[in-house]
Amino acid sequence: MSDVSKIQNIEDILGIKFHNKQVLLEALTHSSMANELPNILHNERLEFLGDTVIDFIISKYLFREYPDFSEGDMTFHRSQLVKGETLAEISKSLNLDDYIFLGHGEEKSGGREKKSNLAGLFEAIIGSIFIDQGLDKTEIVVLKIFATKLNGIDHFKYQHPKTELQIYSQSYLGDLPKYQLMSKNGPDHSPVFEVQLTLSDGKLILGKGKSISLAENDAAEKMLLLINQ
């Protein structure tokens, strides 16, 4: 598939026409490709920008649409909406993985299916829209893409998984959950922390997030789902 075809297909998916096609090509180019072609621009800077833009747009939406939400409620729901797994799922659902430019090594190692690559690709594309179209247009695109997930926000779902788990652990096990940082991976501008959560009855689970706090929340949420099952 030619670069022109890729751009046209992405524009059709997003419902916009780029003024500067080059910025979209940059968004589609993984750093592994740039390693093989040193003079080519890759998408890590746009990924950084897109991450911030998405956070802002989702935060604004939650603030405007849910005046009854506390800061903690908004933080929880935003973290669920913008976490790497969600963004990778969105990339896959839009078939964006078909259009990323990968180096040969990354392609052979299954890079087109890696959640970190898919999430980074989506963030970079949003960053490129912001550069090319401005914030208002970017907000329209992001909210349209997230529409189903935003409509599915449940007021009655527990908003604070760590608190919920702490209450359970104290009530039924007599002590507190234990969180341990296991690793930090990814580029400096977009790290992924992995935390191990252990209960005294032997249950153990891993959580991931863009910060230690978000990784702990992810682990607590997964543990609660395991307990409920």
N, CA, C and O of each residue as an XYZ file, in Angstrom:
916
protein
N       0.847     -1.198      0.000
C       0.000      0.000      0.000
C       0.883      1.249      0.000
O       1.797      1.355      0.818
N       0.629      2.176     -0.887
C       1.447      3.385     -0.988
C       1.154      4.339      0.161
O       0.130      4.234      0.836
N       2.096      5.291      0.369
C       1.900      6.302      1.404
C       0.626      7.101      1.152
O      -0.107      7.423      2.087
N       0.365      7.420     -0.119
C      -0.826      8.199     -0.470
C      -2.089      7.434     -0.092
O      -3.027      8.012      0.457
N      -2.113      6.139     -0.386
C      -3.277      5.316     -0.049
C      -3.483      5.236      1.453
O      -4.612      5.298      1.939
N      -2.371      5.095      2.192
C      -2.468      5.029      3.651
C      -3.066      6.318      4.203
O      -3.948      6.283      5.061
N      -2.588      7.442      3.715
C      -3.093      8.736      4.179
C      -4.577      8.876      3.877
O      -5.348      9.309      4.734
N      -4.979      8.517      2.679
C      -6.387      8.630      2.298
C      -7.272      7.737      3.157
O      -8.364      8.137      3.560
N      -6.796      6.528      3.436
C      -7.574      5.611      4.265
C      -7.710      6.122      5.694
O      -8.787      6.052      6.286
N      -6.609      6.637      6.245
C      -6.658      7.189      7.606
C      -7.598      8.383      7.648
O      -8.383      8.518      8.586
N      -7.529      9.244      6.650
C      -8.425     10.403      6.598
C      -9.886      9.959      6.553
O     -10.743     10.572      7.189
N     -10.167      8.902      5.807
C     -11.536      8.386      5.731
C     -11.979      7.847      7.096
O     -13.116      8.066      7.514
N     -11.087      7.151      7.779
C     -11.402      6.602      9.097
C     -11.708      7.720     10.090
O     -12.654      7.624     10.872
N     -10.904      8.779     10.053
C     -11.030      9.882     11.010
C     -12.095     10.890     10.603
O     -12.606     11.629     11.444
N     -12.429     10.926      9.327
C     -13.419     11.879      8.842
C     -12.881     13.287      8.688
O     -13.627     14.256      8.828
N     -11.576     13.413      8.398
C     -10.965     14.734      8.203
C      -9.992     14.673      7.029
O      -9.609     13.592      6.582
N      -9.605     15.827      6.545
C      -8.580     15.940      5.520
C      -7.426     16.763      6.083
O      -7.620     17.892      6.532
N      -6.238     16.197      6.057
C      -5.068     16.881      6.596
C      -4.580     17.948      5.619
O      -4.520     17.718      4.411
N      -4.236     19.108      6.152
C      -3.602     20.141      5.353
C      -2.145     19.761      5.074
O      -1.646     19.925      3.961
N      -1.480     19.251      6.111
C      -0.083     18.842      6.011
C      -0.018     17.322      6.124
O      -0.075     16.776      7.226
N       0.101     16.650      5.003
C       0.101     15.186      4.983
C       1.333     14.612      5.700
O       1.297     13.498      6.223
N       2.408     15.384      5.714
C       3.654     14.890      6.283
C       3.532     14.628      7.777
O       4.140     13.695      8.302
N       2.743     15.454      8.461
C       2.612     15.274      9.906
C       1.872     13.973     10.217
O       2.127     13.347     11.246
N       0.960     13.563      9.336
C       0.289     12.274      9.519
C       1.247     11.124      9.236
O       1.232     10.122      9.950
N       2.077     11.252      8.211
C       3.082     10.218      7.943
C       4.023     10.050      9.128
O       4.414      8.934      9.471
N       4.379     11.163      9.746
C       5.236     11.107     10.940
C       4.529     10.341     12.057
O       5.153      9.546     12.758
N       3.230     10.581     12.220
C       2.463      9.909     13.272
C       2.397      8.398     13.041
O       2.292      7.628     13.995
N       2.458      7.981     11.789
C       2.352      6.558     11.458
C       3.686      5.829     11.530
O       3.732      4.605     11.400
N       4.767      6.567     11.735
C       6.110      5.988     11.660
C       6.657      5.647     13.033
O       6.948      6.534     13.835
N       6.794      4.359     13.298
C       7.330      3.868     14.569
C       8.834      4.119     14.633
O       9.506      4.191     13.604
N       9.349      4.250     15.843
C      10.778      4.548     16.006
C      11.668      3.461     15.424
O      12.811      3.739     15.060
N      11.169      2.218     15.326
C      11.967      1.134     14.749
C      12.257      1.380     13.275
O      13.304      0.973     12.771
N      11.348      2.034     12.590
C      11.576      2.398     11.194
C      12.641      3.484     11.095
O      13.488      3.466     10.202
N      12.580      4.430     12.031
C      13.561      5.518     12.037
C      14.963      4.992     12.354
O      15.960      5.560     11.909
N      15.030      3.911     13.120
C      16.337      3.320     13.426
C      16.990      2.749     12.172
O      18.217      2.726     12.065
N      16.184      2.292     11.233
C      16.704      1.721      9.991
C      16.919      2.791      8.923
O      17.757      2.633      8.035
N      16.155      3.880      9.017
C      16.300      5.005      8.090
C      16.527      6.267      8.923
O      15.574      6.982      9.230
N      17.777      6.547      9.292
C      18.095      7.587     10.281
C      17.541      8.978      9.986
O      17.336      9.756     10.917
N      17.301      9.305      8.762
C      16.855     10.656      8.423
C      15.333     10.831      8.471
O      14.822     11.923      8.223
N      14.614      9.753      8.790
C      13.156      9.829      8.790
C      12.651     10.229     10.181
O      13.226      9.834     11.195
N      11.581     11.007     10.217
C      10.982     11.403     11.488
C      10.068     10.296     11.992
O       9.345      9.680     11.208
N      10.097     10.038     13.315
C       9.202      9.030     13.894
C       8.217      9.694     14.855
O       8.265     10.906     15.066
N       7.324      8.890     15.433
C       6.141      9.457     16.071
C       6.214      9.680     17.580
O       5.192     10.001     18.186
N       7.382      9.522     18.213
C       7.419      9.624     19.672
C       7.063     11.020     20.180
O       6.410     11.144     21.216
N       7.472     12.063     19.480
C       7.125     13.418     19.921
C       5.615     13.667     19.776
O       4.994     14.276     20.648
N       5.043     13.197     18.683
C       3.597     13.340     18.499
C       2.832     12.477     19.495
O       1.740     12.845     19.927
N       3.398     11.339     19.857
C       2.791     10.473     20.872
C       2.710     11.210     22.209
O       1.686     11.165     22.892
N       3.781     11.876     22.567
C       3.817     12.677     23.801
C       2.737     13.754     23.774
O       2.009     13.941     24.749
N       2.643     14.450     22.663
C       1.651     15.519     22.530
C       0.233     14.955     22.557
O      -0.632     15.482     23.256
N      -0.006     13.891     21.803
C      -1.338     13.300     21.745
C      -1.816     12.793     23.093
O      -2.995     12.916     23.424
N      -0.913     12.229     23.867
C      -1.244     11.756     25.211
C      -1.811     12.897     26.052
O      -2.824     12.732     26.732
N      -1.157     14.047     26.002
C      -1.597     15.216     26.763
C      -2.931     15.748     26.248
O      -3.803     16.109     27.039
N      -3.092     15.798     24.939
C      -4.323     16.312     24.337
C      -5.513     15.421     24.692
O      -6.582     15.923     25.041
N      -5.333     14.108     24.604
C      -6.418     13.187     24.951
C      -6.808     13.342     26.414
O      -7.994     13.399     26.741
N      -5.809     13.411     27.300
C      -6.089     13.610     28.730
C      -6.930     14.864     28.948
O      -7.895     14.854     29.712
N      -6.552     15.939     28.268
C      -7.268     17.207     28.437
C      -8.709     17.100     27.944
O      -9.634     17.530     28.632
N      -8.901     16.534     26.767
C     -10.239     16.454     26.182
C     -11.162     15.590     27.036
O     -12.314     15.953     27.272
N     -10.657     14.447     27.497
C     -11.472     13.562     28.337
C     -11.735     14.211     29.695
O     -12.835     14.091     30.235
N     -10.743     14.893     30.244
C     -10.937     15.589     31.524
C     -12.007     16.665     31.395
O     -12.875     16.800     32.258
N     -11.937     17.419     30.322
C     -12.927     18.478     30.072
C     -14.323     17.887     29.939
O     -15.287     18.427     30.482
N     -14.430     16.780     29.218
C     -15.732     16.131     29.036
C     -16.310     15.683     30.375
O     -17.478     15.944     30.662
N     -15.506     15.013     31.194
C     -15.983     14.531     32.490
C     -16.379     15.680     33.405
O     -17.380     15.597     34.117
N     -15.597     16.746     33.386
C     -15.895     17.923     34.213
C     -17.216     18.550     33.795
O     -18.016     18.950     34.641
N     -17.442     18.637     32.482
C     -18.640     19.305     31.968
C     -19.891     18.443     32.104
O     -20.950     18.937     32.490
N     -19.769     17.160     31.788
C     -20.942     16.298     31.714
C     -21.344     15.667     33.047
O     -22.477     15.210     33.198
N     -20.427     15.637     34.014
C     -20.721     14.979     35.294
C     -20.392     15.910     36.461
O     -19.405     15.696     37.165
N     -21.218     16.947     36.670
C     -20.950     17.921     37.742
C     -21.002     17.308     39.132
O     -20.507     17.905     40.088
N     -21.598     16.115     39.261
C     -21.668     15.451     40.564
C     -20.409     14.637     40.869
O     -20.243     14.162     41.993
N     -19.527     14.469     39.892
C     -18.306     13.686     40.106
C     -17.316     14.477     40.964
O     -17.113     15.672     40.749
N     -16.709     13.802     41.928
C     -15.610     14.391     42.689
C     -14.330     14.325     41.859
O     -14.306     13.731     40.780
N     -13.278     14.935     42.371
C     -11.981     14.851     41.695
C     -11.558     13.394     41.554
O     -11.047     12.983     40.512
N     -11.777     12.615     42.617
C     -11.401     11.204     42.581
C     -12.197     10.426     41.546
O     -11.652      9.560     40.862
N     -13.503     10.733     41.428
C     -14.339     10.071     40.431
C     -13.828     10.359     39.022
O     -13.688      9.457     38.197
N     -13.552     11.643     38.765
C     -13.081     12.026     37.437
C     -11.732     11.394     37.126
O     -11.494     10.942     36.006
N     -10.848     11.364     38.124
C      -9.532     10.764     37.931
C      -9.654      9.286     37.594
O      -8.972      8.782     36.702
N     -10.533      8.595     38.319
C     -10.720      7.159     38.066
C     -11.234      6.911     36.651
O     -10.666      6.105     35.913
N     -12.311      7.605     36.271
C     -12.907      7.365     34.966
C     -11.963      7.770     33.835
O     -11.900      7.096     32.807
N     -11.230      8.869     34.022
C     -10.266      9.263     32.998
C      -9.191      8.187     32.841
O      -8.810      7.840     31.723
N      -8.707      7.666     33.961
C      -7.646      6.658     33.882
C      -8.116      5.410     33.144
O      -7.334      4.781     32.431
N      -9.395      5.044     33.310
C      -9.934      3.890     32.596
C     -10.059      4.163     31.100
O      -9.846      3.273     30.276
N     -10.405      5.397     30.761
C     -10.635      5.752     29.363
C      -9.344      5.935     28.575
O      -9.298      5.636     27.382
N      -8.291      6.426     29.237
C      -7.076      6.769     28.489
C      -5.926      5.798     28.751
O      -4.816      6.026     28.269
N      -6.160      4.733     29.494
C      -5.070      3.795     29.752
C      -4.656      3.087     28.460
O      -5.415      3.029     27.493
N      -3.443      2.556     28.470
C      -2.883      1.968     27.263
C      -3.739      0.891     26.648
O      -3.878      0.828     25.427
N      -4.328      0.027     27.491
C      -5.154     -1.060     26.971
C      -6.350     -0.520     26.184
O      -6.715     -1.063     25.141
N      -6.956      0.559     26.698
C      -8.117      1.148     26.020
C      -7.716      1.755     24.689
O      -8.394      1.561     23.681
N      -6.607      2.493     24.687
C      -6.157      3.128     23.445
C      -5.739      2.088     22.407
O      -5.983      2.264     21.214
N      -5.113      1.013     22.861
C      -4.742     -0.059     21.932
C      -5.990     -0.713     21.343
O      -6.022     -1.053     20.161
N      -7.006     -0.885     22.168
C      -8.276     -1.463     21.707
C      -8.921     -0.563     20.657
O      -9.461     -1.046     19.662
N      -8.861      0.743     20.885
C      -9.424      1.687     19.915
C      -8.657      1.607     18.593
O      -9.259      1.556     17.521
N      -7.321      1.597     18.679
C      -6.506      1.478     17.460
C      -6.893      0.245     16.651
O      -7.040      0.301     15.430
N      -7.052     -0.867     17.359
C      -7.385     -2.128     16.696
C      -8.773     -2.059     16.079
O      -8.984     -2.535     14.964
N      -9.723     -1.467     16.802
C     -11.095     -1.401     16.296
C     -11.202     -0.526     15.048
O     -12.077     -0.735     14.208
N     -10.303      0.460     14.934
C     -10.286      1.339     13.757
C      -9.364      0.815     12.653
O      -9.221      1.433     11.598
N      -8.743     -0.333     12.918
C      -7.803     -0.953     11.956
C      -6.587     -0.076     11.694
O      -6.000     -0.133     10.614
N      -6.208      0.729     12.670
C      -5.051      1.595     12.497
C      -3.757      0.792     12.419
O      -2.761      1.264     11.871
N      -3.773     -0.420     12.969
C      -2.574     -1.263     12.939
C      -2.165     -1.619     11.509
O      -1.021     -2.002     11.264
N      -3.100     -1.493     10.572
C      -2.777     -1.788      9.168
C      -1.879     -0.720      8.551
O      -1.285     -0.947      7.497
N      -1.774      0.434      9.191
C      -1.130      1.583      8.535
C       0.173      2.041      9.193
O       0.820      2.965      8.701
N       0.562      1.407     10.296
C       1.782      1.828     10.968
C       3.003      1.358     10.174
O       3.012      0.251      9.634
N       4.029      2.203     10.106
C       5.296      1.852      9.465
C       6.239      1.311     10.535
O       6.615      2.026     11.464
N       6.617      0.040     10.394
C       7.501     -0.606     11.358
C       8.812     -1.013     10.694
O       8.852     -1.303      9.499
N       9.885     -1.031     11.486
C      11.135     -1.585     10.996
C      11.009     -3.090     10.822
O      10.090     -3.701     11.369
N      11.914     -3.690     10.072
C      11.816     -5.121      9.776
C      11.846     -5.967     11.039
O      11.081     -6.921     11.176
N      12.732     -5.613     11.959
C      12.844     -6.385     13.198
C      11.575     -6.309     14.037
O      11.113     -7.321     14.565
N      11.022     -5.126     14.156
C       9.800     -4.934     14.935
C       8.622     -5.643     14.263
O       7.761     -6.202     14.942
N       8.588     -5.619     12.952
C       7.526     -6.315     12.204
C       7.595     -7.812     12.464
O       6.578     -8.451     12.734
N       8.791     -8.365     12.381
C       8.953     -9.809     12.565
C       8.635    -10.249     13.985
O       8.208    -11.383     14.199
N       8.839     -9.364     14.962
C       8.599     -9.720     16.365
C       7.146     -9.492     16.795
O       6.823     -9.559     17.981
N       6.279     -9.222     15.820
C       4.864     -9.039     16.143
C       4.515     -7.644     16.604
O       3.544     -7.454     17.337
N       5.301     -6.659     16.182
C       5.100     -5.280     16.629
C       3.761     -4.679     16.262
O       3.289     -3.750     16.918
N       3.152     -5.205     15.220
C       1.852     -4.682     14.773
C       0.738     -5.052     15.755
O      -0.336     -4.452     15.726
N       0.989     -6.034     16.623
C      -0.005     -6.468     17.600
C       0.310     -5.993     19.020
O      -0.500     -6.186     19.926
N       1.464     -5.383     19.221
C       1.845     -4.965     20.568
C       0.975     -3.803     21.045
O       0.805     -2.806     20.343
N       0.430     -3.952     22.251
C      -0.470     -2.926     22.774
C       0.228     -1.578     22.910
O      -0.381     -0.538     22.660
N       1.500     -1.586     23.303
C       2.222     -0.325     23.477
C       2.360      0.407     22.143
O       2.245      1.631     22.092
N       2.607     -0.341     21.061
C       2.709      0.278     19.732
C       1.364      0.813     19.269
O       1.287      1.894     18.685
N       0.301      0.054     19.532
C      -1.037      0.467     19.098
C      -1.509      1.696     19.868
O      -2.092      2.614     19.292
N      -1.250      1.706     21.179
C      -1.640      2.874     21.984
C      -0.839      4.096     21.565
O      -1.391      5.187     21.422
N       0.466      3.915     21.368
C       1.310      5.022     20.937
C       0.926      5.555     19.573
O       0.993      6.759     19.328
N       0.526      4.664     18.691
C       0.073      5.067     17.353
C      -1.163      5.958     17.448
O      -1.238      6.999     16.796
N      -2.127      5.545     18.262
C      -3.344      6.351     18.405
C      -3.014      7.719     18.991
O      -3.511      8.736     18.507
N      -2.185      7.754     20.019
C      -1.797      9.031     20.620
C      -1.098      9.924     19.599
O      -1.360     11.125     19.534
N      -0.211      9.334     18.804
C       0.517     10.118     17.800
C      -0.422     10.674     16.734
O      -0.253     11.811     16.295
N      -1.398      9.893     16.318
C      -2.361     10.364     15.320
C      -3.173     11.526     15.881
O      -3.418     12.507     15.179
N      -3.589     11.424     17.137
C      -4.317     12.535     17.768
C      -3.412     13.756     17.872
O      -3.866     14.883     17.674
N      -2.137     13.541     18.182
C      -1.187     14.652     18.216
C      -1.053     15.317     16.863
O      -0.933     16.539     16.775
N      -1.073     14.515     15.801
C      -0.944     15.075     14.450
C      -2.193     15.869     14.059
O      -2.094     16.885     13.371
N      -3.359     15.408     14.495
C      -4.596     16.156     14.228
C      -4.545     17.510     14.934
O      -4.924     18.535     14.367
N      -4.071     17.496     16.172
C      -3.960     18.748     16.933
C      -3.037     19.737     16.224
O      -3.360     20.920     16.116
N      -1.897     19.260     15.745
C      -0.950     20.128     15.042
C      -1.563     20.667     13.754
O      -1.385     21.838     13.418
N      -2.286     19.810     13.037
C      -2.791     20.161     11.711
C      -4.128     20.899     11.746
O      -4.381     21.763     10.907
N      -4.984     20.565     12.711
C      -6.362     21.051     12.698
C      -6.724     21.948     13.883
O      -7.722     22.666     13.834
N      -5.913     21.909     14.953
C      -6.230     22.700     16.142
C      -7.055     21.918     17.156
O      -7.500     20.804     16.878
N      -7.257     22.507     18.331
C      -7.886     21.800     19.446
C      -9.359     21.500     19.202
O      -9.814     20.394     19.495
N     -10.114     22.459     18.673
C     -11.559     22.262     18.515
C     -11.865     21.062     17.620
O     -12.708     20.232     17.960
N     -11.188     20.970     16.485
C     -11.409     19.851     15.575
C     -10.946     18.538     16.208
O     -11.591     17.501     16.054
N      -9.831     18.598     16.916
C      -9.319     17.396     17.571
C     -10.315     16.889     18.609
O     -10.528     15.684     18.741
N     -10.915     17.811     19.337
C     -11.905     17.435     20.358
C     -13.098     16.728     19.723
O     -13.600     15.748     20.273
N     -13.552     17.211     18.576
C     -14.669     16.576     17.871
C     -14.311     15.140     17.491
O     -15.108     14.221     17.678
N     -13.104     14.959     16.956
C     -12.668     13.626     16.528
C     -12.547     12.685     17.721
O     -13.035     11.556     17.675
N     -11.898     13.148     18.791
C     -11.685     12.300     19.972
C     -13.017     11.894     20.596
O     -13.217     10.719     20.901
N     -13.923     12.838     20.789
C     -15.201     12.521     21.423
C     -16.049     11.590     20.552
O     -16.799     10.764     21.072
N     -15.929     11.723     19.239
C     -16.641     10.805     18.341
C     -16.095      9.391     18.479
O     -16.862      8.431     18.544
N     -14.781      9.262     18.522
C     -14.149      7.945     18.649
C     -14.477      7.317     19.997
O     -14.705      6.110     20.080
N     -14.502      8.125     21.049
C     -14.744      7.627     22.406
C     -16.231      7.544     22.756
O     -16.577      7.172     23.877
N     -17.107      7.884     21.820
C     -18.534      8.052     22.136
C     -19.123      6.851     22.875
O     -19.784      7.015     23.900
N     -18.886      5.652     22.358
C     -19.467      4.457     22.981
C     -18.967      4.277     24.402
O     -19.747      3.956     25.297
N     -17.681      4.479     24.619
C     -17.111      4.315     25.951
C     -17.595      5.415     26.897
O     -17.827      5.163     28.079
N     -17.746      6.622     26.381
C     -18.235      7.720     27.222
C     -19.695      7.495     27.608
O     -20.099      7.785     28.734
N     -20.471      6.983     26.678
C     -21.880      6.693     26.964
C     -22.033      5.539     27.944
O     -23.077      5.386     28.579
N     -20.995      4.737     28.063
C     -21.056      3.579     28.954
C     -20.570      3.839     30.368
O     -20.490      2.908     31.169
N     -20.241      5.089     30.696
C     -19.790      5.410     32.049
C     -20.894      5.075     33.043
O     -22.035      5.512     32.886
N     -20.557      4.312     34.050
C     -21.535      3.823     35.027
C     -21.363      4.565     36.345
O     -20.333      4.437     37.005
N     -22.369      5.338     36.725
C     -22.314      6.070     37.995
C     -22.207      5.122     39.195
O     -21.689      5.494     40.248
N     -22.697      3.916     39.023
C     -22.799      3.032     40.177
C     -21.611      2.086     40.306
O     -21.505      1.341     41.280
N     -20.719      2.119     39.317
C     -19.511      1.318     39.430
C     -18.614      1.919     40.500
O     -18.541      3.140     40.635
N     -17.923      1.061     41.270
C     -17.043      1.606     42.296
C     -16.033      2.534     41.648
O     -15.427      2.194     40.632
N     -15.853      3.711     42.241
C     -14.938      4.683     41.648
C     -13.517      4.597     42.209
O     -12.585      5.141     41.616
N     -13.346      3.919     43.343
C     -12.036      3.912     43.988
C     -11.645      2.464     44.326
O     -11.863      2.004     45.446
N     -11.079      1.767     43.371
C     -10.788      0.346     43.573
C      -9.855      0.059     44.737
O     -10.015     -0.960     45.409
N      -8.878      0.933     44.997
C      -7.962      0.687     46.108
C      -8.701      0.752     47.450
O      -8.455     -0.056     48.346
N      -9.598      1.714     47.569
C     -10.377      1.833     48.809
C     -11.297      0.634     48.974
O     -11.406      0.068     50.061
N     -11.961      0.250     47.882
C     -12.858     -0.903     47.903
C     -12.105     -2.159     48.319
O     -12.592     -2.938     49.138
N     -10.923     -2.352     47.756
C     -10.132     -3.544     48.068
C      -9.625     -3.501     49.505
O      -9.579     -4.530     50.180
N      -9.249     -2.329     49.967
C      -8.768     -2.187     51.348
C      -9.860     -2.584     52.345
O      -9.598     -3.276     53.329
N     -11.076     -2.137     52.075
C     -12.202     -2.482     52.955
C     -12.416     -3.993     52.969
O     -12.617     -4.595     54.023
N     -12.371     -4.595     51.781
C     -12.529     -6.055     51.689
C     -11.428     -6.775     52.461
O     -11.703     -7.685     53.243
N     -10.188     -6.366     52.239
C      -9.046     -7.053     52.837
C      -9.064     -6.946     54.362
O      -8.789     -7.920     55.063
N      -9.388     -5.755     54.869
C      -9.463     -5.578     56.313
C     -10.607     -6.376     56.920
O     -10.467     -6.935     58.008
N     -11.739     -6.432     56.221
C     -12.923     -7.100     56.752
C     -12.791     -8.620     56.747
O     -13.184     -9.287     57.703
N     -12.232     -9.165     55.655
C     -12.225    -10.618     55.494
C     -10.869    -11.268     55.777
O     -10.807    -12.456     56.096
N      -9.797    -10.506     55.662
C      -8.460    -11.085     55.843
C      -7.720    -10.508     57.045
O      -6.729    -11.075     57.506
N      -8.208     -9.375     57.549
C      -7.623     -8.797     58.755
C      -6.371     -7.985     58.543
O      -5.709     -7.620     59.514
N      -6.024     -7.688     57.303
C      -4.861     -6.851     57.049
C      -5.036     -6.101     55.739
O      -6.096     -6.161     55.117
N      -3.984     -5.387     55.319
C      -4.069     -4.529     54.136
C      -3.441     -5.195     52.909
O      -2.539     -6.021     53.047
N      -3.907     -4.845     51.732
C      -3.245     -5.310     50.507
C      -1.814     -4.765     50.436
O      -1.510     -3.708     50.989
N      -0.958     -5.498     49.754
C       0.430     -5.058     49.602
C       0.716     -4.800     48.121
O       0.443     -5.640     47.263
N       1.278     -3.606     47.843
C       1.622     -3.219     46.479
C       3.137     -3.130     46.361
O       3.800     -2.552     47.222
N       3.681     -3.702     45.296
C       5.132     -3.665     45.072
C       5.420     -3.295     43.624
O       4.912     -3.935     42.703
N       6.234     -2.263     43.422
C       6.637     -1.865     42.070
C       7.580     -2.919     41.504
O       8.613     -3.229     42.098
N       7.206     -3.468     40.339
C       7.996     -4.533     39.723
C       8.884     -4.023     38.599
O      10.013     -4.488     38.442
N       8.382     -3.063     37.809
C       9.177     -2.598     36.677
C       8.671     -1.258     36.182
O       7.545     -0.850     36.466
N       9.531     -0.585     35.436
C       9.190      0.638     34.716
C       9.788      0.515     33.324
O      11.003      0.388     33.172
N       8.935      0.552     32.312
C       9.376      0.373     30.934
C       8.876      1.513     30.056
O       8.109      2.367     30.502
N       9.317      1.514     28.810
C       8.859      2.521     27.863
C       9.737      3.756     27.868
O      10.612      3.903     28.721
N       9.500      4.645     26.913
C      10.286      5.885     26.832
C       9.991      6.815     28.002
O       8.955      6.689     28.655
N      10.905      7.749     28.266
C      10.756      8.647     29.407
C       9.476      9.472     29.337
O       8.882      9.789     30.368
N       9.046      9.822     28.115
C       7.870     10.662     27.994
C       6.566      9.881     28.171
O       5.502     10.473     28.357
N       6.653      8.550     28.112
C       5.443      7.734     28.235
C       5.767      6.408     28.925
O       5.669      5.347     28.308
N       6.154      6.464     30.205
C       6.545      5.238     30.913
C       5.343      4.358     31.226
O       4.211      4.833     31.310
N       5.608      3.072     31.395
C       4.589      2.119     31.838
C       5.114      1.440     33.094
O       6.141      0.762     33.064
N       4.400      1.628     34.196
C       4.776      1.027     35.474
C       3.985     -0.267     35.675
O       2.809     -0.349     35.322
N       4.640     -1.265     36.241
C       3.978     -2.525     36.562
C       4.082     -2.765     38.066
O       5.172     -2.743     38.637
N       2.942     -2.992     38.690
C       2.863     -3.170     40.138
C       2.263     -4.538     40.447
O       1.303     -4.968     39.809
N       2.845     -5.212     41.437
C       2.296     -6.488     41.903
C       1.471     -6.252     43.158
O       1.932     -5.613     44.105
N       0.260     -6.766     43.158
C      -0.640     -6.658     44.306
C      -0.817     -8.044     44.913
O      -1.116     -9.010     44.210
N      -0.628     -8.131     46.232
C      -0.729     -9.405     46.925
C      -1.668     -9.273     48.120
O      -1.595     -8.307     48.880
N      -2.554    -10.261     48.274
C      -3.389    -10.367     49.466
C      -2.863    -11.493     50.353
O      -2.177    -12.396     49.874
N      -3.182    -11.440     51.631
C      -2.626    -12.418     52.572
C      -3.182    -13.827     52.372
O      -2.647    -14.782     52.935
N      -4.244    -13.971     51.582
C      -4.767    -15.310     51.296
C      -4.085    -15.949     50.092
O      -4.473    -17.030     49.648
N      -3.065    -15.270     49.570
C      -2.281    -15.831     48.476
C      -2.637    -15.314     47.099
O      -1.918    -15.581     46.136
N      -3.723    -14.584     46.985
C      -4.082    -14.032     45.684
C      -3.052    -12.992     45.253
O      -2.607    -12.169     46.054
N      -2.679    -13.045     43.968
C      -1.643    -12.160     43.439
C      -2.049    -11.748     42.028
O      -2.563    -12.554     41.253
N      -1.809    -10.476     41.711
C      -2.162     -9.989     40.383
C      -1.274     -8.806     40.023
O      -0.745     -8.133     40.908
N      -1.108     -8.548     38.730
C      -0.285     -7.444     38.252
C      -1.156     -6.354     37.649
O      -2.171     -6.639     37.013
N      -0.755     -5.107     37.852
C      -1.437     -3.975     37.252
C      -0.450     -3.088     36.530
O       0.724     -3.029     36.898
N      -0.921     -2.390     35.495
C      -0.070     -1.500     34.713
C      -0.709     -0.126     34.606
O      -1.933     -0.002     34.632
N       0.121      0.907     34.483
C      -0.393      2.258     34.315
C       0.706      3.233     34.005
O       1.888      2.897     34.078
N       0.316      4.454     33.654
C       1.274      5.490     33.287
C       1.963      6.099     34.508
O       2.925      6.854     34.369
N       1.474      5.773     35.692
C       2.118      6.179     36.940
C       1.976      5.023     37.918
O       1.213      4.089     37.674
N       2.712      5.085     39.030
C       2.600      4.020     40.033
C       1.187      3.968     40.595
O       0.636      2.889     40.815
N       0.601      5.145     40.826
C      -0.754      5.210     41.373
C      -1.764      4.562     40.432
O      -2.629      3.805     40.874
N      -1.659      4.855     39.141
C      -2.586      4.268     38.169
C      -2.368      2.761     38.034
O      -3.321      2.008     37.832
N      -1.120      2.325     38.146
C      -0.835      0.886     38.099
C      -1.437      0.181     39.310
O      -1.960     -0.927     39.188
N      -1.365      0.816     40.474
C      -1.971      0.254     41.677
C      -3.489      0.180     41.538
O      -4.109     -0.807     41.933
N      -4.088      1.241     40.968
C      -5.537      1.228     40.734
C      -5.938      0.093     39.788
O      -6.935     -0.595     40.007
N      -5.136     -0.086     38.734
C      -5.412     -1.141     37.763
C      -5.345     -2.510     38.426
O      -6.194     -3.367     38.182
N      -4.322     -2.714     39.272
C      -4.182     -3.996     39.969
C      -5.348     -4.222     40.922
O      -5.883     -5.328     41.007
N      -5.743     -3.167     41.640
C      -6.855     -3.294     42.586
C      -8.151     -3.629     41.860
O      -8.931     -4.462     42.322
N      -8.380     -2.979     40.724
C      -9.593     -3.254     39.944
C      -9.613     -4.699     39.469
O     -10.644     -5.366     39.556
N      -8.488     -5.186     38.971
C      -8.410     -6.568     38.498
C      -8.622     -7.549     39.657
O      -9.266     -8.585     39.488
N      -8.078     -7.219     40.832
C      -8.239     -8.098     41.989
C      -9.700     -8.143     42.429
O     -10.196     -9.209     42.796
N     -10.385     -7.027     42.400
C     -11.795     -6.997     42.763
C     -12.634     -7.836     41.802
O     -13.551     -8.543     42.219
N     -12.309     -7.749     40.511
C     -13.010     -8.578     39.532
C     -12.768    -10.060     39.801
O     -13.682    -10.875     39.673
N     -11.536    -10.409     40.172
C     -11.198    -11.792     40.482
C     -11.976    -12.264     41.708
O     -12.505    -13.376     41.720
N     -12.046    -11.428     42.729
C     -12.766    -11.771     43.949
C     -14.251    -11.957     43.669
O     -14.867    -12.902     44.163
N     -14.822    -11.061     42.880
C     -16.252    -11.121     42.573
C     -16.613    -12.374     41.769
O     -17.731    -12.883     41.850
N     -15.635    -12.857     40.988
C     -15.873    -14.061     40.201
C     -15.906    -15.304     41.090
O     -16.097    -16.413     40.592
